[in-house]
């Protein structure tokens, strides 16, 4: 398999990490989130790691502030991409939420990068109160994965999805 980069997105709870973990059963996967450096800052400031609505809003606002300050998450993702290129991994998942950040990263990486939205119909009407979660559907993704039950067939569906690309 040639190296593939996917900017993956979806509302909280749709199973993005589960999809990545299923892919890792069949491919060499690197899984990176643009929020990781922001999470580290929030933990240092006293956040307990619980993803409540208030915490999601905090993380979203912190990410925006650091994007304006020093482009922390974007730089973090570009470094992860460079590390991926120098590895034997086959798939890089970059978790990015904000539509304008998805577009910037896709443009920076180039034609080998595709966007993927993970959806679950039973969660699509949720409102989180922060733009990172609530604006997930406002980007025209290259690919869509509908994560629906039963869970026991998910690994095989994920493998088939990525093998066809």
N, C-alpha and C positions, 0 to 999 in steps of 0.2 A: 504494500500500500504506500502511495506517495504521501508526503506530509500534507496534512489538511488543518486549517485553522477555522474555528467556528466561534463567532461571538454569539454566545447563548444568552437568552433572556426569557423571562416569564415572571408572572406575579409570584409572590411568596407562597410556598406550599404546593406549587404545581408539579414538583419533582425534578427540577433541573439537576440537582446533585445525584439523584437516583439514576437519571438518564446517563450522566457521566460515569457513574459507578458501573452501570450495566455495560457501557461501551468498553470500560477498562477490563472487563472479563474476556474480551475478544481482541482488543487492540492495545498498543502502548499509548497511554493517555497521560497528558499533563493537564491539570485542572487548576485554573488561576482565576481569582476574583478581584475585580478592580476595587472592591470595598475593603480588602484585607489590610492595607496600611491605615485606613480610616478606623477599622475595628481596633487595631492596636492602639491608636491614639485615644479612642473612646474608653477602652479598658484602663489605660493609664489614668484617665480622668475620672474613673470610678464606675463605669458601666459594668454591670454584672453579667453581660452576655445574653440576657433574656431578650428575645425579639418581640417585645410588646409594640403596640402601635406608636407609643411615644418614643421608644428606642429606634424604631424604623425611621421616624421623622427626624430624630437627632442624627442618625447616620447619614441620611439623605442631605441634611443641611450642612453637616461637617464636610461631606464629600464636595458639595458645591463650593463651600468656603475654601477648601484646599485646591480645588480646580482653579479658582480665581487667584489664589495666592502663589502656587508653584506647580500647578498641573500634576500633583502627586500621583493620582490614580492612573492617568494617561502614561506618565513616565514609567510607572511600575509595570503596566501592561506591555509597553514596548520592550522593556528589559526582559520580561518573561518570554516574549516572542523571540528575541535574539537568543536567549538560553535554549528555547525549543529548537531553533534552527541548528544549534550545535549539539543536539542530543540525538538519541536513536528513537525518540518518541514519534508516533505516527499522527496523533491527533492532539491538538491544543484547543481546549475550551477556555475562552475568555468570557467571564461573566461580567456583563456591563448592562446597566439598566437604562440610562438616560439616552433618548434618541440622538441628540447632537453628539454625545460621546461615542455612541455606536458608529455613527457616520465618520467621525474624525479618525477613529481607530481603524475602521475598514479601509479608509482612504490611505492611511499611513502604511498599512500592511500590504495593500495592493490586491491584485486579482486572485491570489490564493486564499483569500479570506472570504467566508460567507457568513451570513447572519442566520440565526436559528431561533425561532420562538417556540417555546414549549407551552402548551395550553392544556387545561382541563376544564371541560364544559361546566362541571359542578362548582368551579371556583371563579368563573369569568366575571361574575357580577360583584365581586368583592371590592370594597373601597377601603384603602389603607390610610388616607389622609396625608400622603406624601407623594411628590411628583415622580420619584424613582419607581414606585410600585404602580401608581395610578395611570401613568402615561406609557406603560409597556406596549399597549396595542397601537400606539400612534406612529410606529415606524413600519415601512414596507419591507419586511424580512424576505430573504432569499428562500428560506425553507421553514416549514412548520411541522412540528411533531405533536400530535394529539395524544396525550398521556391519559389513557382511559383504562379502567379495569378490564380484565383481571391482571393483577400484579404478577402472577406466576408466568405469564407469557411475555412480560416486558423485556427481559434480556434478549430473547430471540427477535422481538420486534425492533429493538434498538440495533442489534447486529444487522438485520436485513436493511434497515434504513441507511446505515452508514456504508454498508457494502455496495449499495446501489449508486452511491455518489461518485 
